Amino acid sequence: MMTQLRNPQLHPPPVGIRSSPSNSAANKLAVDDRPVHSWYRFVLSFPPHLVRDYLAQFGIGPGQVILDPFCGTGTVLVECKKLGIDSIGIEAHPMVHAAAAVKTDWTPDPSRLIGDADRVAHLAAQRIRDAAWFPRQLPAESRQLLIGGSISPRPLRKTLILRDTITQDGAPDLRRHHLLALAAALPTEIGNLHFGPEVGARSPKSDAPVIALWIDRVDEMAAHLAMVEEMARSEAKVIRGDSRSIHTLLLPESVDAVITSPPYPNEKEYTRTTRLESVILQHITNRAELRNAKKDLIRSNTRGVYKTDDDDRYLDVLPEVCQIAEEIESRRLNLGKTSGFEKQYAKVAKLYFGGMVRHLAALRTALRQGASLAYVLGDQASYLQVMIRTGCLIAKAAERLGYEVVRTDLFRTRRATATRAQLREEVIVLRWTGKAENHCDGQFA
């Protein structure tokens, strides 16, 4: 007998363009956007409605290819797939890359997904009650990577048993989806994490209904798969790689448009935000793997800076950043700030913008003539309250690399944590013209 979907009342995903939301709601996931997008959502994700807006403005439809070179959990790719548009995503973070790959795979049969989850849940429940399966712990080198208090002992043991049951006894073709459902439940429902300006641990819960929480996530996933199975089967390719080396990952002149939101220079440690699920699902198991993952990311925080980093050598294209770095360092000295992180503030600002210059330069070979681009970027004042107009600076770099700056759209404003000042979050709209200035072009040949 066919397994019944337990959650059939969810709204179907829209395919139209909505009007601009209010500033307070601009970055929230709308209820009718939940299908597929909600399977696993990075805390710093941008919203699907923004993707639809720019697809419409750029006149993009089936038969064209969209690129998101910082694809995160796949917001652009999922939205393109709903609209029947082929897409490519590039992501260096292993956990987030895995999430994007699963969210763009709509092949599992919803009934099988639920039926196999029920079987796995029964096995896992037996093993949780069985003393022979106790204790169940993380290896010491993995445990050391976690934020203190991320997850309590009892929920951790249950989670590890469920994880191992999924991987050892679950259907192989459903395994990735079942593991992503577990990843989605881990941070706040099973674990003790909370997300404000930074990720941290709240008061620990002594226990959690791990299997029930996982089943709820699987049910939602199955309900969404039933909704989208009739949609056009466009291709979504997710590549694990470094966006600064994009010319080695994509075919020449293969991309019609770019919609993306890169990291901002804001001291947010992107691998820390997803650390619990990255470690428990074994995407990162030790410090060497963590370091290797960070090295493929744009340098946007001081916890990801290494002695061999040299992206600042590309700042001939954007000398304004050197002035900002000097201001940061001067303020640090005047304030007597001497911590290791504070000494890196000027350096990371230069590495960030140098890395973004490298990315924009490498991207050029993959773009078709006239390709449109939308970059969501936010102003920052994280480094001793020195204002960094991120969007303005990236627009200048792009123009010097041969892009036409079409306009800047205000997406929303947000309040700075330290100063409470309003910071702009903008969409920089570019067009690829193929006319790079000689003094910039040779540097990246």
C-alpha positions in Angstrom: 0.0 0.0 0.0 1.3 3.5 -0.9 2.5 5.5 2.1 0.5 8.6 2.6 2.2 12.0 2.8 1.7 13.3 6.3 1.9 17.1 5.4 -0.3 17.7 2.3 -1.6 21.1 3.2 1.5 23.2 2.4 1.1 25.9 -0.3 2.5 25.2 -3.7 5.5 27.2 -4.7 4.8 30.3 -6.8 6.4 31.0 -10.1 5.6 34.7 -10.5 7.3 37.9 -9.4 6.1 39.5 -6.2 6.2 43.1 -5.4 9.1 44.4 -3.2 8.5 43.5 0.5 8.8 45.9 3.3 12.3 46.4 4.8 11.5 44.4 7.9 10.4 41.4 5.8 12.9 41.8 3.0 15.2 38.9 3.9 12.6 36.5 5.4 11.5 33.3 3.8 7.8 33.7 2.8 5.4 30.9 3.7 4.7 30.0 0.1 8.4 29.9 -0.6 9.0 27.2 1.9 8.8 24.2 -0.5 12.3 22.9 -1.0 14.0 26.1 0.2 13.2 25.2 3.8 14.9 21.8 3.6 18.1 23.4 5.0 18.6 27.1 5.1 21.8 28.9 5.9 21.3 31.6 8.5 22.8 34.2 6.2 20.8 33.2 3.1 19.1 35.7 0.9 15.4 35.3 -0.1 13.9 33.6 -3.1 11.8 36.6 -4.1 14.9 38.6 -4.8 16.1 35.9 -7.2 12.7 36.0 -9.1 12.9 39.8 -9.3 16.2 39.7 -11.1 15.5 36.8 -13.3 12.5 38.8 -14.5 14.4 42.0 -14.9 17.2 40.3 -16.9 14.6 38.5 -19.1 15.9 35.1 -18.2 13.9 32.0 -19.1 14.3 28.3 -20.2 17.2 27.7 -22.5 19.5 30.1 -20.7 22.0 29.3 -17.9 22.2 31.1 -14.5 25.3 31.0 -12.3 25.6 31.5 -8.6 29.3 31.5 -7.8 28.7 31.7 -4.0 25.7 29.4 -4.1 25.4 28.5 -0.4 22.5 26.2 0.2 21.2 26.8 -3.3 18.5 29.5 -3.1 19.2 30.7 -6.7 19.5 27.1 -8.0 16.2 26.0 -6.4 14.3 29.0 -7.7 15.7 28.5 -11.2 14.7 24.9 -11.1 11.1 25.9 -10.1 11.0 28.1 -13.2 12.6 25.6 -15.6 15.9 27.4 -16.0 19.2 25.6 -16.0 21.6 26.7 -13.3 25.1 26.2 -12.0 26.3 26.8 -8.4 29.8 26.9 -7.0 30.3 26.5 -3.3 33.5 25.7 -1.3 32.0 24.9 2.1 31.5 21.1 2.2 28.3 21.0 4.4 26.6 23.8 2.5 27.7 22.4 -0.9 26.1 19.0 0.1 22.9 20.8 1.1 22.6 22.6 -2.3 23.2 19.3 -4.1 20.4 17.6 -2.3 18.0 20.5 -2.6 18.3 20.5 -6.3 17.8 16.7 -6.5 14.0 16.1 -6.9 14.2 12.5 -8.1 13.3 10.6 -4.9 9.8 9.2 -4.8 8.0 10.9 -1.8 6.3 7.7 -0.7 9.6 5.8 -0.7 11.3 8.6 1.2 8.7 8.3 4.0 8.5 4.5 4.0 12.3 4.1 4.3 12.5 6.7 7.0 9.9 4.8 9.0 11.9 1.6 8.7 15.1 3.4 9.7 13.4 5.1 12.6 12.2 1.8 13.9 15.7 0.3 13.8 17.3 3.4 15.3 14.8 3.4 18.2 15.6 -0.2 19.0 19.3 0.6 19.0 18.8 3.7 21.3 17.1 1.4 23.8 19.9 -1.3 23.5 22.7 -0.9 26.0 25.1 -2.4 23.5 24.9 0.8 21.5 26.0 2.9 24.5 28.1 4.9 24.8 28.0 6.6 21.4 30.4 9.6 21.2 32.2 11.7 18.7 36.0 11.1 18.3 38.0 13.6 20.3 39.4 15.4 17.3 35.9 16.0 16.0 34.5 17.0 19.4 37.2 19.7 19.7 35.7 21.4 16.7 32.3 22.1 18.2 31.2 25.2 20.0 31.1 24.4 23.7 27.6 23.3 24.7 26.4 22.8 21.1 24.6 19.6 21.9 23.8 17.7 25.1 25.1 14.1 25.7 21.7 12.3 25.4 20.6 14.0 22.1 24.1 13.5 20.8 24.0 9.8 21.4 20.6 9.4 19.8 21.7 11.5 16.8 24.9 9.5 16.2 22.8 6.2 16.3 20.3 7.7 13.9 23.1 8.9 11.6 24.8 5.5 11.5 21.4 3.7 10.9 20.7 6.0 8.0 24.1 5.4 6.4 24.3 1.7 7.2 20.7 0.5 6.8 18.9 3.1 4.8 18.2 3.0 1.1 21.4 4.3 -0.6 19.5 6.4 -3.2 17.6 8.2 -0.3 20.5 8.6 2.1 21.5 12.1 1.1 18.0 13.4 1.6 17.6 11.7 4.9 20.9 13.0 6.2 20.0 16.6 5.1 16.7 16.3 7.1 18.8 15.4 10.1 21.2 18.3 9.5 18.2 20.7 9.4 17.0 19.6 12.8 20.4 19.6 14.4 21.3 23.2 15.4 18.3 24.4 17.4 15.8 21.5 17.7 18.2 18.8 18.7 21.1 20.9 19.7 21.4 23.9 21.9 22.4 26.6 19.4 20.9 30.0 18.8 21.6 32.5 16.1 21.7 36.3 16.7 24.5 38.5 15.5 26.7 35.5 16.3 26.1 31.8 16.8 26.3 30.6 20.4 25.0 28.0 22.8 21.9 28.6 25.0 20.9 26.7 28.1 21.3 23.0 27.4 18.4 20.7 27.0 18.8 17.4 28.9 17.1 15.4 26.1 15.4 15.8 22.7 13.0 13.6 20.6 15.6 13.2 17.9 13.8 10.6 15.8 10.5 12.4 15.9 12.1 15.7 14.9 13.9 14.0 12.0 10.7 12.3 10.8 9.0 15.7 10.8 11.7 17.1 8.5 11.4 14.0 6.2 7.7 14.4 6.0 8.0 18.1 5.0 10.6 17.1 2.4 8.3 14.4 0.9 5.4 16.8 0.8 7.5 19.3 -1.1 8.7 16.7 -3.6 5.1 15.8 -4.3 4.4 19.4 -5.2 7.4 20.0 -7.5 7.4 16.6 -9.4 5.4 18.1 -12.2 7.7 21.1 -12.7 10.1 21.3 -15.6 13.1 19.2 -15.1 15.8 21.8 -15.7 19.4 21.0 -14.8 21.0 22.3 -11.7 24.7 21.5 -11.3 26.5 22.1 -8.0 30.3 22.3 -8.1 32.5 22.2 -5.0 35.2 24.7 -5.7 36.8 28.1 -5.1 35.0 31.0 -6.8 38.4 32.8 -7.2 39.4 30.1 -9.7 36.1 30.0 -11.6 37.9 30.0 -14.9 39.1 26.5 -14.2 35.6 25.2 -13.3 33.3 26.5 -16.1 33.4 26.4 -19.9 34.1 29.6 -21.8 31.1 31.8 -22.6 28.7 29.4 -20.9 26.7 31.7 -18.6 23.9 34.1 -19.5 23.5 35.7 -16.1 24.8 35.8 -12.5 22.7 36.2 -9.3 24.7 35.8 -6.1 25.4 37.1 -2.6 29.1 36.7 -1.7 30.3 36.9 1.9 30.7 40.4 3.4 33.8 41.6 5.3 32.1 41.3 8.6 33.9 38.9 10.9 31.2 36.2 10.6 32.9 32.8 10.5 30.8 30.9 7.9 32.1 27.4 8.9 31.3 28.1 12.5 27.6 28.8 11.8 27.2 25.3 10.4 29.8 23.6 12.6 27.5 21.2 14.5 26.0 19.5 11.4 29.3 19.6 9.5 31.0 17.6 12.3 28.2 15.2 13.1 27.5 14.4 9.4 31.3 14.0 8.9 31.8 16.6 6.3 34.6 18.0 8.6 36.1 15.6 11.1 39.4 17.3 12.2 41.3 20.6 12.1 43.1 19.8 8.9 39.9 19.3 7.0 38.5 22.5 8.5 41.6 24.4 7.5 41.4 23.1 4.0 37.7 24.1 3.7 38.5 27.6 4.9 41.3 28.1 2.4 38.9 27.8 -0.5 36.7 30.6 0.9 36.9 34.3 0.3 38.7 35.8 3.3 35.9 37.7 5.1 36.9 37.2 8.8 40.1 37.0 10.8 39.6 33.3 11.8 40.2 32.4 8.2 43.5 34.2 7.5 46.6 32.2 6.8 50.3 33.2 6.5 50.4 32.2 2.8 47.4 34.3 1.8 48.3 36.9 -0.9 45.0 38.0 -2.5 46.0 41.6 -1.4 48.5 41.7 -4.3 45.5 42.2 -6.6 44.6 45.5 -5.1 46.3 47.5 -7.9 42.7 47.3 -9.4 41.2 48.7 -6.2 43.7 51.0 -4.4 40.9 52.6 -2.3 41.0 49.5 -0.1 44.6 50.2 1.0 43.4 53.6 2.3 40.6 51.9 4.3 43.1 49.3 5.7 45.4 52.2 6.8 42.5 53.8 8.6 41.6 50.6 10.4 45.2 50.1 11.5 45.6 53.7 12.6 42.4 53.4 14.7 43.6 50.1 16.2 46.9 51.8 17.3 45.1 54.9 18.6 42.7 52.7 20.7 45.5 50.4 21.9 43.9 47.3 20.6 46.4 44.5 20.7 44.6 41.1 20.4 45.7 38.8 17.6 42.4 39.2 15.8 42.4 43.0 16.0 45.9 43.0 14.5 44.5 41.1 11.5 41.6 43.6 10.7 43.5 45.6 8.2 44.9 42.5 6.5 41.5 40.7 6.2 39.9 43.8 4.6 42.6 43.8 1.9 42.4 40.0 1.5 38.6 40.2 1.1 38.6 42.8 -1.7 41.7 41.2 -3.4 39.8 37.9 -3.4 36.7 39.5 -4.9 38.9 41.2 -7.6 40.3 37.7 -8.4 36.8 36.3 -8.6 35.5 39.0 -10.9 38.5 38.7 -13.1 38.3 34.9 -13.3 34.5 35.0 -14.0 34.9 37.0 -17.2 35.8 34.0 -19.4 32.7 32.1 -18.5 30.3 35.0 -19.4 28.5 35.4 -22.7 28.7 38.8 -24.2 26.0 41.1 -22.7 25.5 38.8 -19.6 23.7 40.5 -16.7 24.9 40.2 -13.1 23.3 41.0 -9.7 25.6 41.0 -6.6 23.9 41.4 -3.2 26.4 43.2 -1.0 26.2 44.9 2.4 28.1 47.8 3.9 30.1 46.9 7.0 31.6 48.5 10.1 32.9 45.4 11.8 36.5 46.5 12.0 36.7 49.1 14.8 33.7 50.9 13.3 35.5 52.0 10.1 32.8 52.1 7.5 33.4 49.9 4.5 31.1 50.6 1.5 31.3 47.1 0.1 28.9 47.5 -2.8 30.5 50.7 -4.0 34.0 49.2 -3.9 33.0 46.1 -5.7 31.3 48.2 -8.4 34.5 50.2 -8.9 36.5 47.0 -9.2 34.0 45.5 -11.7 34.1 48.6 -13.9 37.9 48.5 -14.0 37.8 44.9 -15.0 35.6 45.6 -18.0 32.1 45.3 -16.6 29.5 48.0 -17.1 27.9 49.2 -13.8 24.2 49.5 -14.7 22.8 50.7 -11.4 22.7 50.1 -7.6 19.4 48.9 -6.1 18.8 49.3 -2.4 17.6 45.9 -1.1 17.2 46.8 2.6 18.8 48.6 5.5 19.9 46.9 8.7 21.2 48.1 12.0 24.8 47.7 12.9 25.3 45.6 16.1 27.9 47.8 17.7 26.9 51.3 16.6 23.2 50.8 15.8 23.8 52.8 12.6 21.7 51.9 9.6 23.8 50.0 7.0 22.8 49.6 3.4 22.4 46.2 1.7 22.5 46.7 -2.0 22.2 44.9 -5.3 25.0 45.9 -7.7 23.7 45.3 -11.2 26.4 44.8 -13.8 26.7 43.9 -17.5 29.6 42.1 -19.1 30.9 44.1 -22.1 34.1 42.3 -22.8 36.2 45.5 -22.7 38.8 45.2 -19.9 41.2 48.0 -19.3 44.7 47.0 -20.4 46.4 47.8 -17.0 44.0 45.4 -15.3 43.5 42.7 -17.8 47.1 41.5 -18.1 47.4 41.0 -14.4 45.0 38.1 -14.5 46.0 36.5 -17.9 
